[in-house]
């Protein structure tokens, strides 16, 4: 499932629908906090994927990665998008180039 990081979603003014458990507490995982689903229109390079539901996660809920100066991802592209086309990762030139093409 394609996932947006909380900070990236905030910059884009995307407000997820927050899920809660039976006690009304936010749903969490061991090291990330699931903030909810959002239906968005994605543009990756020249490719537009209209109105896709994505997950929004806080990849660093305790702030430890940010405090250590580590970069966090803006987005994790899932198989729900990758399966729509051809994803290529090429590092033969010494530089990593990622391309995605729809059929």
JOMO-V587334 format. One record per backbone hydrogen bond with DSSP energy under -0.5 kcal/mol. NH is the residue of the N-H (numbers start at 1). CO is the residue of the C=O. If there is no record, write none. Layout:
{{NH/CO} {NH/CO}}
This chain:
{{3/76} {4/55} {5/74} {6/57} {9/5} {10/6} {11/7} {12/8} {13/10} {14/9} {15/13} {16/14} {17/37} {18/16} {21/25} {24/21} {27/19} {29/32} {33/58} {34/27} {34/32} {35/33} {35/56} {36/56} {37/17} {38/54} {40/38} {40/52} {42/40} {42/49} {44/47} {45/43} {47/44} {49/42} {50/48} {52/40} {54/38} {55/2} {56/36} {57/4} {58/33} {59/57} {61/58} {63/60} {67/63} {68/64} {69/66} {70/65} {76/3} {77/75} {78/76} {81/78} {82/78} {83/79} {84/81} {85/82} {86/101} {87/85} {88/99} {90/88} {90/97} {93/95} {94/91} {97/90} {97/95} {99/88} {101/86} {103/84}}
